[in-house]
């Protein structure tokens, strides 16, 4: 190699070395800037909560209608004019309380007439029996014929039958007289009065005078999906299941009762099973005809792991939650959810009791993100409730 070629080769090597050194310096500066930027990223503010173990009821939800324990349409059984009304509309009454009084004078007169007729026939019977006794004494000596004796005996028997008819007439008149006082047939509450004082009522009329309902106790009829039929029947056979009625907002608890009827067939049109619960309803928070939300408790999960429902989010791959790790970073963890109810999610797998999970602020998080735990709720919007809760 001559001197000129060697000089050129050395210059090329020098240029390559300088270029490599410059590239290394630029790359290192870029990495330093990236680290600086990463370290400068502020921690995401979140609110956290602990996973806890609780005894959680297994709930089957349904929609129901409140039904009166007893309903009576009060009608008149005799014709007449209403002369007295013994209650106020909406009043609580007891069995036997006077509701309406129908003019009793005509029925009292019929009763008195029947009593008088019986007394008259009793006197006739007494005289006929005396004549029969005399005939029996005279037939032997021949002063009275056998025919006369037989006729008198028949007269006595006819008058005895007449007395039985008189007693039946008295009983009938007495019943009709009692019908003039229309009394409460059940303990319950009166509704709107449909007739006023002075009106003429008839036994043949179809419209009632007033409707009564018994509200203590009271029924709730409701339906549940046919898929839970086996569970409901199996647990009901062990002990009556608890039923809780809620208002239309599904938050306000109205009353507790027990399941008393499982219908004997599935409604093929809706694929639902009809059930009936009985409630004592002492405070009368349930009212006939009211629509309510019903929760049927079939069993209780003992020691279930629970977190706040809003801590669980749903993605394309299923449910997940962010769990706080040492160093205030978060891990996105897939979870299996057994049920969601009353603001809690029952976790079957993925979170253990004592884990610290993010409750608010998840929308700004990613796996491995650094967080700052605040004591006040984060300003970000809470997640919308996940899909409908499971029954089992």
Secondary structure as UniProt FT lines:
FT   HELIX           3..40
FT   STRAND          44..50
FT   STRAND          52..74
FT   STRAND          80..85
FT   TURN            89..90
FT   STRAND          92..93
FT   TURN            95..96
FT   STRAND          98..102
FT   HELIX           105..141
FT   HELIX           146..178
FT   TURN            179..180
FT   STRAND          181..183
FT   STRAND          188..190
FT   TURN            197..198
FT   STRAND          200..201
FT   TURN            203..204
FT   STRAND          210..225
FT   HELIX           226..228
FT   HELIX           229..238
FT   STRAND          242..246
FT   TURN            248..249
FT   STRAND          253..267
FT   TURN            268..271
FT   STRAND          272..279
FT   TURN            282..283
FT   TURN            288..289
FT   STRAND          291..308
FT   HELIX           309..311
FT   STRAND          313..315
FT   TURN            316..317
FT   STRAND          318..325
FT   TURN            326..328
FT   STRAND          329..334
FT   STRAND          336..341
FT   TURN            342..343
FT   STRAND          344..349
FT   TURN            353..354
FT   STRAND          356..360
FT   HELIX           362..364
FT   TURN            367..368
FT   STRAND          370..373
//
